[in-house]
Amino acid sequence: MTDLLYSETEDDLRAAVRALLADRAGHRTLLDRIETDDPYVPGLWKSLAGDIGAAGLLVPEKLGGQGASHREAAVVLEELGRAVTPLPYLTSAVVATETLLGLAGEGGGPAVDLLAELASGRTVAVLAAPLATAPDAEPFPPAEPSPSDVTGAGPLPAPTVAGVADAVAADVLLVPRADGLYAVPAGEATVEPQTPLDLTRPLARVTPEPGSGTRLADREAARAAVRRGLLAGAGLLASEQLGLAAWCLEETVRYTRERHQFNRPVGSFQALKHRMAQLWLDLVGARAAARAAADALATGAPDAPLTVAVAQAYCSKVAVRAAEECVQLHGGIGMTWEHPAHLALKRAKSDQIALGSTGRHQDAIATLADLPAPA
């Protein structure tokens, strides 16, 4: 039986990350930052990725990383979810890193060199695919250009990809092209910021320059590596959703203990107690699902795709419901721009379609578990 409880090492890592975020990226700081064009807190990525070493958790020590596992990375994402922190951890330290790890055995020197840069926290890499791309999706353009695309002069124009998360913070873009995966310096691509629902996870439209970048692998090897990266991202996104839901419940319980009506704490009203008790039950289930997904990825379990799909299908709903209850049970203050509840709700709604929608993961469960579709 797999032990899904947190280890002492994971608890120590959680304490370090939580202390850093409390000191440098509290909700008041984030509320001020999102009113600017740059939500990222200056210096925070260096402290988390480099000083704590969180960026290299998934990278083996021989490649310059910490040699940890997805379980430790999941703990970091729980804390980032609790604080709704705008950092490219999921996109760079998980998705891009796992993609490059899938290519490290292909004899590709550039992939290994880039991994070392990511593990040190000196470089941020982002996969140039929409945030909504599911693990079983096809992120590569058609292998052969259509006749209408052929101009007969020079290289074909690189496709524009919209909805790329954290592209504005990237130093390197991992660009899927018809003939493989390329590492393109951010300076050799046009990155146009878009207006997202979740202002703490910026989106952008990315257009690489034709012929730019270094080829990391051919199409077939790159496809497997990208799917590995997206699967890890979807599995660990469940831990971010878990952390977000946990903060929403804790903040709601705290507020309803302090807020009085009719000379009683509003949290003592039976109807509200029932709603919070149901949230706690949902949170327990979400924790089990998220931990199972992280452990399956860490151990390379054969059923990891199924476990990840279950975690995403469940945790995404729990996070949204917890955020909605947080807003409602805070009453009037929960509807204001000054309270951080709206940050949690927008992140939860954004995460609900990130790396595959709930429906997409439910379809994956039906396929992987050989369940018949409803009539």
C-alpha positions as a printed NumPy array, in Angstrom:
array([[  0.   ,   0.   ,   0.   ],
       [  1.399,   3.38 ,  -1.014],
       [  1.883,   5.842,   1.837],
       [  0.262,   9.105,   0.795],
       [  1.01 ,  10.893,   4.076],
       [  3.472,  13.777,   4.02 ],
       [  7.033,  12.905,   4.971],
       [  9.157,  14.965,   7.359],
       [ 11.151,  16.236,   4.388],
       [  7.958,  17.363,   2.647],
       [  6.749,  19.116,   5.803],
       [ 10.062,  20.959,   6.099],
       [  9.851,  22.015,   2.457],
       [  6.289,  23.219,   2.986],
       [  7.343,  25.313,   5.982],
       [ 10.162,  26.95 ,   4.018],
       [  7.971,  27.783,   1.022],
       [  5.098,  29.043,   3.174],
       [  7.42 ,  31.305,   5.167],
       [  8.904,  32.745,   1.978],
       [  5.497,  33.455,   0.441],
       [  4.146,  34.964,   3.654],
       [  7.111,  37.309,   3.836],
       [  7.373,  38.275,   0.16 ],
       [  4.053,  37.556,  -1.565],
       [  1.152,  38.055,   0.803],
       [ -2.309,  38.718,  -0.571],
       [ -1.969,  42.46 ,  -0.015],
       [  1.16 ,  42.445,  -2.168],
       [ -0.601,  40.483,  -4.917],
       [ -3.624,  42.768,  -4.901],
       [ -1.287,  45.687,  -5.497],
       [  0.729,  43.853,  -8.19 ],
       [ -2.238,  42.811, -10.345],
       [ -3.084,  46.455, -10.875],
       [  0.174,  46.744, -12.818],
       [  1.2  ,  45.088, -16.069],
       [  3.604,  42.77 , -14.216],
       [  2.077,  40.545, -11.507],
       [  5.363,  38.768, -10.727],
       [  6.935,  39.839,  -7.433],
       [ 10.541,  40.957,  -8.127],
       [ 13.143,  38.534,  -6.796],
       [ 10.616,  35.94 ,  -5.643],
       [ 11.46 ,  33.441,  -8.382],
       [ 15.165,  33.616,  -7.524],
       [ 14.405,  32.97 ,  -3.857],
       [ 12.097,  30.026,  -4.495],
       [ 13.792,  28.445,  -7.503],
       [ 17.427,  29.164,  -6.723],
       [ 17.819,  29.713,  -2.975],
       [ 15.337,  27.034,  -1.843],
       [ 16.125,  24.892,  -4.889],
       [ 12.497,  24.228,  -5.823],
       [ 13.09 ,  24.574,  -9.566],
       [ 15.297,  21.488,  -9.66 ],
       [ 13.195,  19.099,  -7.581],
       [ 12.321,  16.9  , -10.57 ],
       [ 15.806,  16.957, -12.08 ],
       [ 18.269,  14.167, -11.119],
       [ 21.385,  15.235,  -9.258],
       [ 23.647,  14.102, -12.111],
       [ 21.899,  16.646, -14.34 ],
       [ 22.26 ,  19.474, -11.843],
       [ 18.99 ,  19.127,  -9.92 ],
       [ 17.863,  18.149,  -6.429],
       [ 16.989,  14.553,  -7.288],
       [ 13.642,  14.704,  -5.483],
       [ 10.286,  13.625,  -6.91 ],
       [  6.813,  14.754,  -7.903],
       [  5.692,  14.42 ,  -4.291],
       [  7.995,  17.251,  -3.204],
       [  7.057,  19.363,  -6.234],
       [  3.387,  18.8  ,  -5.327],
       [  4.016,  20.292,  -1.877],
       [  5.492,  23.42 ,  -3.464],
       [  2.461,  23.744,  -5.725],
       [  0.092,  23.331,  -2.77 ],
       [  1.687,  26.356,  -1.151],
       [  1.687,  28.356,  -4.388],
       [ -2.004,  27.507,  -4.738],
       [ -2.764,  28.625,  -1.181],
       [ -1.16 ,  31.991,  -1.85 ],
       [ -2.35 ,  32.228,  -5.497],
       [  1.24 ,  33.17 ,  -6.283],
       [  2.099,  34.44 ,  -9.783],
       [  5.199,  32.364, -10.55 ],
       [  6.067,  30.186, -13.579],
       [  6.593,  27.108, -11.409],
       [  3.984,  24.831, -12.991],
       [  4.906,  25.86 , -16.522],
       [  8.71 ,  25.86 , -16.159],
       [  9.721,  23.651, -13.222],
       [  7.116,  20.976, -14.055],
       [  5.834,  20.956, -17.648],
       [  8.953,  22.23 , -19.433],
       [ 11.309,  20.339, -17.122],
       [  9.467,  17.031, -17.543],
       [  9.422,  17.541, -21.309],
       [ 13.188,  18.029, -21.361],
       [ 13.687,  15.023, -19.072],
       [ 11.845,  12.991, -21.686],
       [ 14.493,  14.07 , -24.207],
       [ 17.55 ,  13.749, -21.969],
       [ 18.076,  10.159, -23.056],
       [ 17.828,  10.933, -26.749],
       [ 21.459,  11.952, -27.024],
       [ 20.472,  15.606, -27.279],
       [ 23.07 ,  17.821, -25.654],
       [ 20.96 ,  20.988, -25.851],
       [ 18.149,  19.389, -23.828],
       [ 20.534,  18.337, -21.059],
       [ 22.224,  21.747, -20.975],
       [ 18.87 ,  23.498, -20.798],
       [ 17.772,  21.195, -17.967],
       [ 20.729,  22.312, -15.877],
       [ 19.791,  25.952, -16.47 ],
       [ 16.181,  25.308, -15.432],
       [ 17.218,  23.343, -12.347],
       [ 19.39 ,  26.22 , -11.124],
       [ 16.542,  28.706, -11.479],
       [ 18.626,  30.922, -13.776],
       [ 16.414,  30.178, -16.784],
       [ 12.653,  29.93 , -17.209],
       [ 11.357,  27.767, -20.047],
       [  7.748,  27.497, -21.19 ],
       [  6.121,  25.07 , -23.599],
       [  4.562,  27.106, -26.42 ],
       [  1.157,  25.432, -26.22 ],
       [ -2.187,  26.796, -24.997],
       [ -2.747,  26.487, -21.261],
       [ -5.825,  24.366, -21.991],
       [ -3.81 ,  21.656, -23.816],
       [ -4.66 ,  18.229, -22.323],
       [ -2.056,  15.444, -21.907],
       [ -3.638,  13.408, -24.723],
       [ -3.928,  16.373, -27.109],
       [ -1.791,  16.912, -30.22 ],
       [  0.256,  20.098, -29.737],
       [  2.227,  19.71 , -32.99 ],
       [  1.133,  21.32 , -36.286],
       [  0.483,  19.036, -39.279],
       [  3.567,  17.217, -40.5  ],
       [  3.039,  18.4  , -44.048],
       [  2.043,  21.973, -44.929],
       [ -1.127,  22.428, -46.913],
       [ -0.774,  23.781, -50.472],
       [ -2.166,  27.134, -49.396],
       [  0.682,  27.503, -46.87 ],
       [  3.446,  27.027, -49.421],
       [  4.739,  30.371, -50.632],
       [  7.746,  29.101, -52.521],
       [ 10.037,  31.675, -50.956],
       [ 11.956,  31.159, -47.728],
       [ 10.905,  29.173, -44.645],
       [  7.249,  28.749, -43.826],
       [  5.961,  31.192, -41.213],
       [  5.928,  29.72 , -37.703],
       [  2.414,  29.16 , -36.344],
       [  1.102,  31.595, -33.751],
       [  0.017,  30.015, -30.482],
       [ -2.433,  31.859, -28.234],
       [ -3.084,  31.356, -24.529],
       [  0.48 ,  30.391, -23.554],
       [  0.803,  30.723, -19.783],
       [  3.829,  32.558, -18.352],
       [  5.319,  33.2  , -21.803],
       [  5.983,  36.802, -20.752],
       [  8.344,  35.497, -18.047],
       [ 10.115,  32.932, -20.233],
       [ 13.739,  33.068, -21.287],
       [ 13.302,  30.065, -23.614],
       [ 10.237,  28.784, -25.446],
       [  9.85 ,  25.09 , -26.274],
       [  8.129,  25.323, -29.648],
       [  6.439,  22.3  , -31.264],
       [  6.932,  22.441, -35.045],
       [  6.032,  20.082, -37.832],
       [  9.445,  18.382, -37.769],
       [ 10.076,  18.318, -34.001],
       [ 10.558,  20.364, -30.843],
       [ 12.721,  23.507, -30.843],
       [ 14.237,  25.608, -28.06 ],
       [ 13.667,  29.212, -29.135],
       [ 15.14 ,  32.126, -27.143],
       [ 12.404,  34.515, -26.085],
       [ 14.166,  37.282, -28.   ],
       [ 13.577,  35.392, -31.25 ],
       [  9.805,  35.337, -30.841],
       [  7.033,  37.876, -30.643],
       [  5.202,  37.605, -27.306],
       [  1.988,  39.623, -27.133],
       [  0.315,  39.714, -23.692],
       [ -3.365,  38.796, -23.601],
       [ -5.981,  39.669, -20.997],
       [ -6.644,  36.571, -18.868],
       [ -9.419,  35.873, -16.378],
       [ -6.773,  34.975, -13.792],
       [ -4.493,  37.995, -13.566],
       [ -1.991,  36.021, -11.475],
       [ -1.214,  33.669, -14.395],
       [ -0.507,  35.852, -17.441],
       [ -1.295,  34.536, -20.928],
       [  0.291,  35.579, -24.203],
       [  0.176,  35.022, -27.944],
       [  3.517,  33.633, -29.146],
       [  4.875,  33.843, -32.699],
       [  8.41 ,  32.438, -33.15 ],
       [ 10.527,  33.832, -35.962],
       [ 10.798,  31.485, -38.968],
       [ 13.865,  29.27 , -38.728],
       [ 14.672,  30.33 , -35.167],
       [ 15.791,  28.112, -32.32 ],
       [ 17.684,  24.853, -31.799],
       [ 16.092,  21.527, -32.668],
       [ 15.894,  19.298, -29.582],
       [ 14.282,  16.164, -31.032],
       [ 12.354,  14.844, -33.996],
       [  8.58 ,  14.771, -34.074],
       [  8.022,  11.279, -32.645],
       [ 10.468,  11.624, -29.747],
       [  9.217,  15.132, -29.043],
       [  5.569,  14.035, -29.026],
       [  6.227,  11.479, -26.273],
       [  8.263,  14.002, -24.275],
       [  5.618,  16.724, -24.536],
       [  2.9  ,  14.327, -23.435],
       [  5.061,  13.368, -20.466],
       [  5.372,  17.036, -19.561],
       [  1.654,  17.724, -19.921],
       [  0.751,  14.633, -17.878],
       [  3.036,  15.733, -15.034],
       [  1.593,  19.232, -15.242],
       [ -1.992,  17.989, -15.056],
       [ -1.188,  15.685, -12.147],
       [  0.552,  18.35 , -10.084],
       [ -2.019,  20.999, -10.983],
       [ -4.335,  18.986,  -8.722],
       [ -2.039,  19.858,  -5.801],
       [ -2.27 ,  23.552,  -6.672],
       [ -6.056,  23.217,  -6.663],
       [ -5.876,  21.394,  -3.333],
       [ -3.86 ,  24.193,  -1.75 ],
       [ -6.24 ,  26.81 ,  -3.109],
       [ -9.287,  24.954,  -1.749],
       [ -7.608,  24.481,   1.639],
       [ -6.954,  28.221,   1.972],
       [-10.544,  29.037,   0.98 ],
       [-11.952,  26.75 ,   3.68 ],
       [ -9.536,  27.942,   6.384],
       [-10.172,  31.596,   5.562],
       [-13.946,  31.039,   5.565],
       [-13.88 ,  29.25 ,   8.93 ],
       [-11.74 ,  32.035,  10.401],
       [-14.032,  34.767,   9.118],
       [-17.283,  33.129,  10.217],
       [-15.855,  32.721,  13.725],
       [-15.097,  36.448,  13.95 ],
       [-18.146,  37.875,  12.136],
       [-21.134,  38.314,  14.475],
       [-24.835,  38.709,  13.746],
       [-27.63 ,  38.649,  16.341],
       [-24.869,  38.62 ,  18.975],
       [-23.552,  35.253,  17.715],
       [-20.721,  34.202,  15.399],
       [-22.245,  33.542,  11.989],
       [-20.227,  30.316,  11.875],
       [-22.446,  28.94 ,  14.643],
       [-25.511,  28.975,  12.376],
       [-26.373,  25.411,  11.437],
       [-26.852,  26.065,   7.726],
       [-23.363,  27.561,   7.417],
       [-21.794,  24.815,   9.535],
       [-23.258,  22.211,   7.171],
       [-21.84 ,  23.975,   4.125],
       [-18.365,  24.194,   5.628],
       [-18.515,  20.578,   6.822],
       [-19.312,  19.464,   3.275],
       [-16.393,  21.515,   1.988],
       [-14.119,  19.783,   4.483],
       [-15.267,  16.365,   3.23 ],
       [-14.641,  17.463,  -0.364],
       [-11.194,  18.696,   0.649],
       [-10.278,  15.348,   2.223],
       [-11.193,  13.589,  -1.021],
       [ -9.237,  16.128,  -3.051],
       [ -6.162,  15.63 ,  -0.886],
       [ -6.294,  11.876,  -1.42 ],
       [ -6.714,  12.273,  -5.187],
       [ -3.951,  14.867,  -5.531],
       [ -1.495,  12.905,  -3.388],
       [ -2.261,   9.731,  -5.331],
       [ -1.543,  11.508,  -8.613],
       [  1.76 ,  12.926,  -7.33 ],
       [  2.812,   9.524,  -5.984],
       [  1.869,   7.757,  -9.228],
       [  4.024,  10.201, -11.189],
       [  6.88 ,   9.878,  -8.703],
       [  6.911,   6.08 ,  -8.881],
       [  6.219,   5.818, -12.604],
       [  3.108,   3.74 , -11.926],
       [  1.525,   2.154, -15.013],
       [ -1.845,   3.63 , -14.073],
       [ -0.472,   7.18 , -13.718],
       [ -2.569,   8.544, -16.638],
       [ -5.753,   7.199, -14.999],
       [ -4.783,   8.488, -11.547],
       [ -3.981,  11.919, -12.984],
       [ -7.303,  12.059, -14.847],
       [ -9.199,  11.149, -11.66 ],
       [ -7.345,  13.815,  -9.678],
       [ -8.046,  16.521, -12.246],
       [-11.693,  15.588, -12.735],
       [-12.257,  15.78 ,  -8.976],
       [ -9.923,  18.485,  -7.695],
       [-10.895,  21.082, -10.298],
       [-14.521,  20.943,  -9.132],
       [-13.56 ,  21.08 ,  -5.46 ],
       [-11.371,  24.145,  -5.974],
       [-14.116,  26.044,  -7.786],
       [-16.749,  25.141,  -5.215],
       [-14.475,  26.092,  -2.305],
       [-13.698,  29.461,  -3.907],
       [-17.363,  30.144,  -4.61 ],
       [-18.292,  29.324,  -1.011],
       [-15.448,  31.514,   0.222],
       [-16.853,  34.481,  -1.688],
       [-20.45 ,  33.838,  -0.614],
       [-19.824,  33.101,   3.066],
       [-17.743,  36.249,   3.403],
       [-20.861,  38.227,   2.545],
       [-20.384,  41.748,   1.224],
       [-16.633,  41.906,   1.868],
       [-16.12 ,  38.773,  -0.236],
       [-17.458,  40.588,  -3.298],
       [-14.979,  43.447,  -3.086],
       [-11.758,  44.   ,  -5.012],
       [ -9.895,  44.58 ,  -1.726],
       [-10.477,  41.031,  -0.444],
       [ -8.333,  38.227,  -1.951],
       [-11.29 ,  35.854,  -2.399],
       [-11.665,  36.933,  -6.026],
       [ -8.053,  35.939,  -6.707],
       [ -8.832,  32.401,  -5.538],
       [-12.051,  32.206,  -7.549],
       [-10.413,  33.374, -10.766],
       [ -7.47 ,  30.989, -10.325],
       [ -9.876,  28.108,  -9.628],
       [-11.936,  28.869, -12.732],
       [ -8.803,  29.211, -14.84 ],
       [ -7.392,  25.941, -13.474],
       [-10.657,  24.2  , -14.294],
       [ -9.772,  24.263, -17.994],
       [ -5.981,  24.265, -17.658],
       [ -4.231,  21.168, -19.044],
       [ -7.562,  19.653, -20.016],
       [-11.112,  20.439, -18.918],
       [-13.033,  18.341, -16.395],
       [-15.04 ,  16.787, -19.215],
       [-11.868,  15.933, -21.126],
       [-10.443,  14.131, -18.104],
       [-13.729,  12.329, -17.49 ],
       [-13.613,  11.059, -21.073],
       [-10.031,   9.923, -20.44 ],
       [-11.171,   8.022, -17.34 ],
       [-13.872,   6.276, -19.347],
       [-11.344,   5.27 , -22.006],
       [ -8.565,   4.191, -19.633],
       [-10.905,   2.265, -17.325],
       [-12.895,   0.82 , -20.244],
       [-16.135,   2.27 , -19.013],
       [-19.052,   2.362, -21.449],
       [-20.263,   5.804, -22.423],
       [-23.793,   6.746, -21.237],
       [-26.558,   5.996, -23.695]])
